[in-house]
Amino acid sequence: MYEIDPTRTDLIEEFDQNPGGPHSPELALVVNRLRLMPMEERIIIVCTKRGIEWTLAKMPKARGAKLEYYDDLVFDDYYAATKKVFRIRWQAVTGVAPV
Amino acid sequence: MKKIIGYSSAWTVMPGDTLNVMVSTYGPGRYRANLVRVICGNDDPDLDIYREEEITAPFAGEYPGREQFTVAGSYVTISSSPLVTGLGSFTVQAWVFPTTPEKGAQGLIANWDGATASGFALTIDDSGAATMRLGDGSGGTVEVTTGKPLAKRRWHLVSAAYDAGTAALTVSQDFIGPQFEASTSASATGAVNFTPAMGSAQPLIMAAIPATHPAGRPGASHFFNGKLDRPRLVASALSLADSAALGWDALPHERNTSVVAAWDFSREIGGVTVTDAGPNGLHGRVVNLPSRAVKGFNWSGTEQNWRHAPEEYGAIHFHDDDLYDAEWDTDFTYEIPEDLRSGVYAVRLQADDDEWYVTFFVRPPRGTATAKLAFLASTATYMAYANIQWTWQEHFGEVAETYWTTMEPGEVFLQEHAEYGLSTYDTHSDGSGVRYASRLRPVSQVGPKTAPVWNLNADTHILGWLEDRGIEYDVITDEDLHNEGVTLLEQYSAVVTGAHPEYYTTPMWDGLRTYLARGGRMAYLGGNGFIWRCAMSDAMPGVVELRRAEDGIRYRDEEPGEYYMEFNGEYGGLWRRLGTSPQALCGVGTVAVGFDVSGYYVRNEASFDARAEFIFEGISDDEVIGDFGIFSGGASGTEIDAADPMLGTPPHTLILATSEGHSANTYLVPDETGLHHAAMDGAQNPNVRADMTFFETPGGGAVFSVGSIAWPGSLPHNSYDNNVSRVSENVLRRFVDGTPFAMPDG
């Protein structure tokens, strides 16, 4: 399993420059690693107003379960939401908070 | 989050038909209903292409809101009978294959009336063990359990016998799993200190326990996950040995005159009836579409086709999340007026700050047309995808879609309301694949303003473009094609598909093929089309069946030995695997899938052939086609198709243009590769491409294909003024012209 080097903050900067991809081979490995976190530990994006507003939530653990939102995190730009998810998951996987 | 939802009795109607509309509100005491014609359903605020047109309708107005209830879970129900309620000593048994014995109490066979503590209930208890319950009719009960959990996904003969003479109740489970696994066989006997009250007013239920539905009608609860085979009821208390003999006996009523009922699930496969093969005819019916044509306890492996050995396919697989018909009460009806033009319509429901569209398709009266062009709405595909939840329930969903899970409001609704069931892309709660998807329930993604933009909403890019270009069209649907075949299509000079006509029944396939052979024209403005063979049922209208056999992007594995469909006995799976590839129908077939980047088309030499001149009018020789669009920035993307003579692309086909610019995240589909290797992606593999093709048919017809789901998403670019729009319009203008096409050899 690919291990993310937490000192590679250049990859965070690269993601910020182009969050929608496609990414360089190294960043693609990082992104895929973060997208393969255990389901129950994933933070996801939820659209609250079509094309206008997004927030974050915990991945629901079971069908029928209500979403648990991070109400204080509201984005008017989708890619801003993806950058936040990237950072939260980076910290969860590496144990190191991105700068 | 949602405050109002609804659905209709039909998706396709014609003038004179009556549409029933069912509505439920979560909170609001009133709602408003209006009729709209859907022109372009994509409401992305950055695009500004959404268009709906309000139409006067007699039902328009305000209505009182109320919550309507849905309970998912399949079972068998048999009307109450004195042959059951009058039992003294008796034995009840079935072969049981539990798939979630750990999930808690589940009914197996019961007519238990909890209000009066009467009847009986053979169940799996909270520990996973077989258990039998009797009651005294006034609240007192006795339960006897084997005390040993049943083995998961292994067959057991589960029996319970009450002996009125000795007041003894015995329950047993006989394991017949692999001989090198630990046996979970067990039995236990307990005393019954009262005369059991057998006079339950409840129906006899299998795979659940009788309960009152929240809407007040008879229903069920404690749904069983797993298979039942050969349930039997006998009016005597059998010994364990006699009970085992009965379980193995194919014709028990021939040798045991005390047999009350011997249900045979191998009969009437494909229908709703459950047959009692015994002398008393205690027939029943299935509720909520459990899976039939499944391997029984005695499946030998020598036969894969249930029709060849029905006696080995005598089981039904039940799931606690099966749903066929939500059975809501009708709020209002709409008689389709004679002068309502054909099109895509919706009942727009509004309550407080929320809304929901109940979408339906109005076709012309049977045997008539009001335009030369028909838009063929892919309702079989819309059904197959109905209420899909795969993307956020699959571990590899994010890497497959190359995105961070992003739940749209409609998806949040589905997540929080599991009762509205699943799609054929999902897995049941016991891990088995979903084979049936119905439209007789609220479906959150088939309508305008839905996201992700897919299926119908993606198809409305074509409708919006047709309206903008002033090209007249009728709307017909897959269900119409399934029911009427070529007769339906022959009303038209040309047919234009949606972006993704993926699922085809055999009558649909045959109807389209015959139409093209007889001179019809088809513009296939999509990708991943004509891929899977599915089935529809006269006995259970409004649902598609799918068995994802062998190959293709399956999303979940099909159960081996169960590749033949229940509805019609046909072998399921890819049309390609059946020896009839989409390339033979439309010139191209699916080769790759990828969602992060879309490509564009570059003209090939064949595009300069005089036969193709009409297609490229107004397009310069070196013009790149479709390097723009809603779907990842290009017209060639998402799911793409290519020509392949080995798979049936007609030899005179012109491969007009081929796509470039695909990404390292666009991969060959499984059916395109015999092995996985390091060069399967669009950045490396030349087979990852879309081909734009054209060919004529000897009957004067023609077929134009773009082989890309993304293509229609490029039509609205620059206010519909772009080269994807121009090529598409060139094709359709010629296709609706009655002048026959000539084959290239004269």
Interface residues (C-beta under 8 A of the other chain):
Chain A: G20 G21 P22 P25 A28 N32 R35 L36 M39 R42 I44 I45 V46 C47 T48 R50 G51 I52 W54 A57 M59 P60 R63 G64 A65 K66 L67 Y78 T82 V85 F86
Chain B: D43 D44 P45 D46 D321 Q389 W392 Q393 H395 F396 E398 V399 T402 W404 T405 T406 M407 E408 P409 V412 Q415 E416 H417 A418 E419 S429 K449 A451 D596 V597 S663 A664 N665
